[in-house]
Amino acid sequence: MSIWREILGLPVKPAGLQRRNAYGYSAAQVGRLFADFNASKGSADSELKYTLETMRERCRDLARNDPYVKRYLRLRQNNIVGKDGFSHQVKALNDFTGELDAVGNQLVEDSWRVFTRKGNCTPDGRQSFTDLCKAVDSAVCRDGEAFIQIVKGQTFPHRIAFHHFEADRIDHKKNERLKNGNEIRMGVEINRYDRPVAYWIQDEHPGDTDFATINKRASRRVPADQIIHVFEQLRPGQTRGEPPLAPVVAQIKMLNAHREAELVAARLSASKMGFFTSDSGDELPADDYENANGTVPIIDAEPGTFHQLPRGVDFTPFDMNHPSTAFEDFQKGILRGIASAMGVSYASLANDLTQTSYSSIRQGALEERDSYAGMQQFLIEHFVLPVYSAWLASVMEFGIINLPIRQFDKFYGATTFRGRGWQWVDPQKEISAAVEAMHNGIMSPQDVSNHYGRDFQETQKEWQSAQQIAEAYGQELAFGPFGGHKANKPIPMEPDDGEL
């Protein structure tokens, strides 16, 4: 082709440039193998606009009916929030002495502890703050986002509460450009810099069809400073959240269909059905007929019984050869890909510890915990801290705690939230390694406490309390922190009489 282009006087591309265009990136190739590659040039919002509602409904269906998705949500609750929730500590300094403001810190911590109990932090009084954190995390995983409205009133114990409502109430069909330059995208009003300034919320859930409601489609404008919108922004300009389960919805659905087909096939195979054949074509005496015309005879056989067939009639068994030996390996292979997309190990998701070793469990546990630690930090930054900020400003403003509002920055900036910690796969080796690291100055006692999701100062208070209690009863602890170990007296063992 280059020779003909030279003869015709056309410009010729260098051979190297031609090769680069043809083979530069395999991902950009076109042809038969890439014909079903559905790529999109749309923005994040344009892709979510027509698919968000469907994805959310399908993820909710899997959360209700699929055992693996149900377990994944439970794993997130147990490892991100935990049974005790997020620990809270304030280390504000005194403005004059530079030392810890012990009185003010304790006042804020005690008040927050009361607020997070059941009945104080939500308008309906049904949840504790730990329950609310679990519900928000599940909503982000299942729906892609969570919405919490900040409500204030004299009826609430701390004059403030946080109302968690479903994402369906955000009017995603409301899309328009306003005269002031703002734009409403899927119910979220943003300014020219994509910053949310308001949310358009329906007073009733649009899917609440079984109860009498009025003006379901009517939506009202709520300023953005009254709404906490929790979602992971994956692309610039993204206004609504994408469900994290979206990449695995199709695989889980197909896996469920395959499991159901195998189960039905195994049941049919166990039933040992068959067909009667006759070379002469004589009619077979039957117990029943499949249809009203009596053209398909059926013989019912009970377990342990045998039928004598008429002369010339033969029996051909119908054997489906199930259950299949390849079923388990196929299921494991698909579940491993699903677990990878979810950020958990296959052993945890499938609750399968067969064919695992200590090293494989350890490696999987470390990567899984790193994933959970990132999710913990996300929930703290996008939900816990905004809630705490609104609560602290409210209790200071209304005089719930005896601290002036001008000291808000002092106490808010000195606040730390920590998620739960995890035990090592081998606790004895972990403790020995931590002690060795502290002896060599590599780690501090605070580092070790933080690793387990505890606060070092609170641990010291508990030790002090334990020593005081022991002294009050005239006892002496046989152990203590920082080398305060004492020899334990051996406990006399009773002779074994051979009975349990």
C-alpha positions in Angstrom: 0.0 0.0 0.0 2.9 2.4 0.7 4.3 1.8 -2.9 0.9 2.7 -4.4 0.6 5.8 -2.2 4.0 6.9 -3.5 3.0 6.3 -7.1 -0.2 8.3 -6.6 1.7 11.1 -4.8 -0.1 10.6 -1.5 1.6 11.1 1.9 3.0 7.9 3.3 2.9 7.2 7.1 6.1 5.9 8.6 6.1 2.2 9.1 6.7 2.6 12.8 3.7 4.9 13.3 1.5 2.4 11.4 2.6 -0.4 13.7 2.0 1.7 16.8 -1.6 2.5 15.6 -2.3 -1.1 14.9 -0.7 -2.7 17.9 -0.1 0.0 20.5 -2.9 -1.1 22.9 -4.6 -4.4 22.8 -7.5 -2.9 24.8 -8.3 -0.6 21.9 -8.5 -3.3 19.3 -11.7 -3.8 17.3 -12.8 -6.9 15.6 -14.7 -10.1 16.1 -13.4 -10.8 19.6 -14.3 -7.4 20.8 -17.7 -7.1 19.1 -19.6 -7.7 22.4 -17.5 -5.3 24.4 -20.1 -2.7 25.5 -18.2 0.4 26.2 -19.7 3.8 27.2 -18.7 7.4 26.9 -21.3 8.6 29.3 -20.6 10.5 32.5 -21.0 8.9 35.9 -24.5 10.5 36.4 -25.7 9.7 32.8 -24.9 6.0 33.4 -26.6 6.0 36.8 -29.6 7.9 35.8 -31.4 5.0 34.0 -29.8 2.1 35.9 -29.6 3.1 39.6 -33.1 2.1 40.5 -32.9 -1.3 38.8 -29.5 -2.1 40.4 -30.8 -1.0 43.8 -33.8 -3.3 43.5 -31.8 -6.3 42.4 -29.2 -5.8 45.2 -32.0 -5.7 47.7 -33.5 -8.9 46.4 -30.1 -10.6 46.8 -29.8 -9.2 50.3 -33.1 -10.8 51.2 -32.8 -14.1 49.4 -29.1 -15.0 48.7 -27.2 -16.7 51.5 -23.8 -15.4 50.4 -24.9 -11.7 50.2 -26.7 -12.1 53.5 -23.4 -13.4 55.0 -21.4 -10.6 53.4 -23.6 -8.0 55.0 -23.2 -9.7 58.3 -19.4 -9.9 57.9 -19.3 -6.1 57.2 -21.4 -5.4 60.3 -19.2 -7.6 62.5 -15.8 -6.3 61.2 -16.5 -2.7 60.3 -18.7 -1.6 63.2 -18.4 -4.6 65.6 -20.5 -5.4 68.6 -19.3 -2.3 70.6 -19.2 0.3 67.8 -16.6 2.9 67.4 -14.6 3.9 70.5 -14.5 7.7 71.2 -11.8 9.7 73.0 -11.2 13.5 73.4 -7.7 14.8 74.2 -8.2 18.6 74.2 -5.6 20.7 75.9 -6.1 23.4 78.5 -5.7 26.8 76.9 -3.5 28.2 79.7 -1.4 25.2 81.0 -1.1 23.2 77.8 -2.0 20.0 79.7 -4.9 17.8 79.0 -8.3 19.4 79.9 -9.3 16.4 81.9 -12.6 17.9 83.1 -13.8 19.1 79.7 -12.7 15.9 77.9 -14.5 13.7 80.4 -17.6 15.9 80.2 -17.8 15.5 76.4 -17.0 11.8 76.5 -19.7 11.1 79.2 -22.3 13.1 77.3 -21.5 11.3 74.0 -21.8 8.0 75.7 -25.3 8.9 76.9 -26.3 10.1 73.5 -25.3 6.9 71.7 -27.5 4.7 73.8 -30.7 3.3 72.5 -33.5 5.9 72.4 -31.4 9.0 72.3 -29.8 9.4 68.8 -32.7 8.5 66.5 -36.1 10.2 66.3 -38.0 6.9 66.6 -36.0 5.9 69.7 -35.5 2.3 68.3 -31.7 2.3 67.7 -28.5 2.9 69.4 -25.7 4.7 67.6 -24.0 1.3 67.0 -27.3 0.0 65.4 -27.4 3.2 63.3 -23.8 2.7 62.1 -24.6 -0.9 61.1 -27.8 0.2 59.2 -25.9 2.9 57.4 -23.1 0.6 56.3 -25.6 -2.0 55.1 -27.5 0.7 53.1 -24.3 1.8 51.5 -23.4 -1.8 50.5 -26.9 -2.7 49.4 -28.2 0.6 47.9 -24.9 2.3 47.1 -25.7 5.2 49.4 -27.3 6.2 52.7 -29.2 9.4 53.6 -29.5 10.8 57.2 -31.5 13.9 58.0 -30.4 16.0 61.0 -33.5 17.0 62.9 -33.7 19.2 66.0 -36.4 19.7 68.6 -37.2 20.0 72.2 -38.6 16.5 72.3 -35.2 14.9 71.8 -33.0 14.3 74.9 -30.1 16.2 73.4 -32.2 18.5 71.3 -30.9 16.7 68.1 -31.5 13.4 66.4 -30.5 11.7 63.2 -33.2 10.2 60.9 -32.1 7.5 58.5 -34.4 7.1 55.5 -34.1 5.0 52.4 -32.6 6.4 49.2 -35.9 5.8 47.3 -37.3 9.0 48.8 -34.7 11.1 47.0 -36.6 12.1 43.8 -34.2 10.6 41.2 -36.6 11.6 38.4 -36.2 15.3 39.2 -33.6 16.7 36.8 -33.6 20.3 35.7 -31.4 23.4 35.4 -32.4 26.3 37.6 -32.3 30.0 36.8 -29.7 30.6 39.5 -27.2 28.4 37.7 -27.7 25.4 40.0 -28.6 22.0 38.5 -30.8 19.2 39.9 -29.5 15.8 39.1 -31.5 12.8 40.3 -32.9 14.8 43.2 -29.6 16.4 44.3 -29.2 20.1 43.7 -25.6 21.0 43.0 -23.8 24.3 42.1 -21.3 24.9 39.4 -18.6 23.1 41.3 -20.7 20.0 41.8 -21.2 20.8 45.5 -24.6 19.7 46.9 -26.6 22.6 48.1 -30.0 20.9 48.6 -31.8 17.6 48.3 -35.3 17.1 46.9 -37.0 14.6 49.2 -40.4 13.0 48.9 -42.5 12.9 52.1 -43.5 9.3 51.5 -41.7 6.3 50.2 -42.7 5.8 46.5 -42.9 2.1 47.0 -45.2 2.2 50.1 -48.1 0.9 48.1 -49.9 -1.0 50.8 -50.8 2.0 52.9 -52.9 5.2 52.3 -50.5 8.0 51.4 -50.9 11.4 49.9 -48.8 13.2 47.4 -46.2 10.5 47.1 -44.5 12.1 44.1 -44.4 15.6 45.7 -40.9 16.4 46.8 -39.7 19.3 48.9 -36.3 21.0 49.0 -34.1 20.4 52.1 -30.8 22.3 52.4 -27.7 20.2 52.2 -26.5 21.2 55.7 -29.4 19.2 57.1 -28.6 16.0 55.1 -25.7 13.6 55.5 -25.2 11.8 52.2 -22.9 8.7 52.6 -21.6 7.2 49.4 -18.3 6.3 47.7 -17.5 8.7 44.9 -15.8 6.6 42.2 -15.7 9.2 39.4 -15.5 13.0 39.3 -18.9 14.6 39.1 -20.7 11.6 40.5 -23.9 12.7 42.3 -25.4 9.5 43.5 -23.9 6.3 44.8 -23.2 3.1 42.9 -24.0 -0.2 44.8 -20.7 -2.0 45.6 -22.6 -5.3 44.8 -23.2 -4.1 41.2 -20.2 -6.0 39.6 -21.4 -9.3 41.1 -25.2 -9.2 40.7 -25.1 -11.1 37.4 -22.7 -13.7 38.7 -24.7 -14.3 41.9 -27.9 -14.6 39.9 -26.4 -17.1 37.5 -24.8 -19.0 40.4 -28.2 -19.3 42.1 -29.8 -20.5 38.9 -27.1 -23.1 38.4 -27.4 -24.3 42.0 -31.2 -24.6 41.7 -30.9 -26.6 38.4 -28.4 -28.9 40.0 -30.6 -29.4 43.0 -33.7 -30.2 40.9 -31.6 -32.5 38.7 -30.2 -34.4 41.7 -33.7 -34.8 43.1 -35.1 -36.1 39.9 -32.1 -38.4 39.6 -32.7 -39.8 43.1 -36.4 -40.5 42.1 -35.3 -43.2 39.6 -37.9 -42.5 37.0 -38.2 -44.4 33.7 -40.2 -45.3 30.6 -42.0 -48.5 29.6 -41.5 -49.7 26.1 -43.3 -52.4 24.1 -42.3 -53.8 20.7 -45.8 -55.1 20.1 -47.5 -51.8 21.0 -49.9 -53.4 23.4 -51.5 -51.2 26.0 -49.9 -51.3 29.4 -52.2 -51.7 32.5 -51.6 -48.5 34.6 -52.4 -47.1 38.0 -53.2 -43.7 36.5 -53.1 -41.6 33.4 -51.3 -38.3 32.7 -54.3 -36.7 30.9 -58.0 -37.0 30.7 -57.9 -38.9 27.4 -56.0 -41.7 29.1 -53.3 -41.9 26.4 -50.2 -41.8 28.7 -50.3 -44.6 31.4 -48.4 -44.1 34.7 -47.4 -46.7 37.2 -46.7 -45.4 40.7 -44.0 -47.3 42.6 -43.4 -47.1 46.3 -39.9 -47.7 47.9 -39.2 -51.4 48.4 -41.9 -52.6 46.0 -41.6 -54.4 42.6 -44.1 -54.5 39.7 -44.4 -57.4 37.3 -44.5 -56.1 33.8 -46.7 -57.7 31.1 -45.1 -59.9 28.4 -43.3 -57.9 25.8 -43.0 -54.8 27.9 -39.5 -53.5 28.9 -38.4 -50.8 31.3 -35.9 -48.1 30.4 -34.6 -46.1 33.3 -34.2 -42.3 33.2 -30.9 -41.5 34.9 -29.7 -37.9 35.0 -26.3 -38.8 36.5 -26.6 -36.2 39.3 -25.3 -34.9 41.5 -22.3 -34.0 39.3 -18.8 -34.3 40.7 -17.8 -31.0 39.0 -20.5 -29.0 40.8 -18.5 -28.2 43.9 -15.3 -27.1 42.0 -17.4 -24.9 39.7 -19.2 -23.3 42.6 -15.9 -22.6 44.4 -14.4 -21.0 41.3 -17.3 -18.6 40.8 -17.4 -17.8 44.5 -13.7 -16.9 44.6 -14.3 -14.2 41.9 -17.3 -12.9 43.8 -15.4 -12.8 47.1 -12.5 -10.9 45.4 -14.9 -8.2 44.1 -16.4 -7.9 47.6 -13.0 -7.5 49.2 -13.3 -10.6 51.5 -11.6 -14.0 51.4 -13.3 -17.0 49.9 -13.0 -18.9 53.2 -15.0 -16.1 55.0 -17.7 -15.7 52.4 -18.3 -19.3 51.8 -17.6 -20.4 55.4 -15.4 -23.1 53.9 -12.2 -23.9 55.8 -11.5 -27.2 53.9 -8.2 -27.4 52.0 -6.8 -24.4 53.9 -3.5 -24.1 55.7 -2.2 -21.8 58.4 -0.3 -19.7 56.0 -3.2 -19.3 53.5 -5.6 -18.4 56.3 -3.1 -15.9 57.7 -2.5 -14.2 54.3 -6.2 -14.1 53.5 -7.0 -12.7 57.0 -4.4 -9.9 56.7 -5.7 -8.7 53.3 -9.3 -9.0 54.4 -8.6 -6.9 57.6 -6.8 -4.2 55.5 -10.0 -4.0 53.4 -12.2 -3.7 56.6 -9.8 -1.1 58.0 -10.3 1.0 55.0 -14.1 0.6 55.2 -13.9 1.6 58.9 -12.1 4.8 58.0 -14.6 5.6 55.3 -17.5 5.2 57.6 -15.8 7.3 60.3 -15.0 10.2 57.9 -18.3 10.2 56.0 -20.8 9.4 58.7 -19.5 9.2 62.3 -17.6 12.5 62.3 -20.4 14.5 60.6 -22.9 13.2 63.2 -20.5 14.0 66.0 -19.9 17.5 64.7 -23.6 18.3 64.5 -24.2 16.7 67.9 -21.3 18.6 69.6 -22.4 22.0 68.2 -26.0 21.3 69.4 -25.2 20.3 73.0 -22.9 23.3 73.3 -25.4 25.7 71.8 -28.3 24.5 74.0 -26.3 24.1 77.1 -26.6 20.3 77.5 -23.0 20.3 78.5 -21.4 23.1 80.4 -19.0 24.2 77.6 -19.2 27.4 75.5 -19.8 27.1 71.8 -16.6 29.1 71.2 -14.7 26.0 72.3 -16.2 23.8 69.6 -13.0 23.7 67.5 -10.9 22.8 70.5 -12.9 19.7 71.5 -13.9 18.6 67.9 -10.3 18.8 66.6 -9.0 16.7 69.6 -11.5 13.9 69.1 -10.5 10.5 67.8 -12.8 7.6 66.8 -11.4 4.1 66.4 -12.9 1.0 64.9 -12.7 -2.5 66.3 -9.4 -4.4 66.3 -8.7 -8.1 65.5 -6.9 -10.9 67.1 -4.0 -12.4 65.3 -4.3 -15.8 63.7 -1.9 -17.0 66.4 -2.5 -14.7 69.5 0.5 -16.0 71.5 3.0 -15.2 68.7 1.4 -11.8 68.2 1.6 -10.8 71.9 5.2 -12.0 72.0 6.0 -9.9 68.9 4.3 -6.8 70.4 6.3 -7.1 73.7 9.5 -7.5 71.8 8.7 -4.4 69.6 8.0 -2.3 72.8 11.3 -3.5 74.4 13.2 -2.4 71.3 11.3 0.9 71.0 9.7 0.1 67.7 6.2 0.3 69.1 4.6 2.1 72.0 1.9 0.9 74.3 -0.5 3.2 72.5 0.3 1.5 69.2 -0.5 -1.9 70.7 -3.8 -0.7 72.2 -4.8 1.0 69.0 -4.2 -2.3 67.1 -6.8 -4.0 69.2 -9.3 -1.0 68.9 -8.7 0.1 72.5 -7.6 3.3 74.0 -4.4 3.2 76.1 -5.7 5.7 78.6 -8.9 3.8 79.2 -6.9 0.6 79.6 -4.8 2.3 82.4 -8.0 3.5 84.1 -9.3 -0.1 84.1 -6.0 -1.4 85.6 -6.2 1.3 88.3 -9.8 0.4 89.0 -8.9 -3.3 89.2 -6.1 -2.6 91.7 -8.3 -0.5 93.9 -11.0 -3.2 93.9 -8.5 -5.9 94.9 -7.1 -3.7 97.7 -10.6 -3.0 99.0 -11.1 -6.8 99.4 -7.6 -7.3 100.8 -6.4 -9.2 97.8 -3.2 -8.8 95.8 -3.2 -9.1 92.0 -0.8 -11.8 90.8 -0.1 -9.9 87.6 0.2 -6.4 86.3 1.3 -4.3 83.3 4.8 -3.2 82.5 6.8 -6.0 84.1 4.7 -6.1 87.3 4.4 -9.9 87.1 4.4 -12.0 90.3 4.8 -15.7 90.6 1.5 -17.5 90.6 1.0 -20.1 93.4 0.3 -23.5 91.9 -3.3 -24.6 92.3 -3.5 -28.0 94.0 -5.0 -30.6 91.7 -7.5 -33.1 93.1 -6.8 -36.7 92.3 -8.4 -38.0 89.2 -11.0 -40.6 90.0 -11.6 -41.4 86.4 -15.1 -39.7 86.3 -16.1 -36.6 84.4 
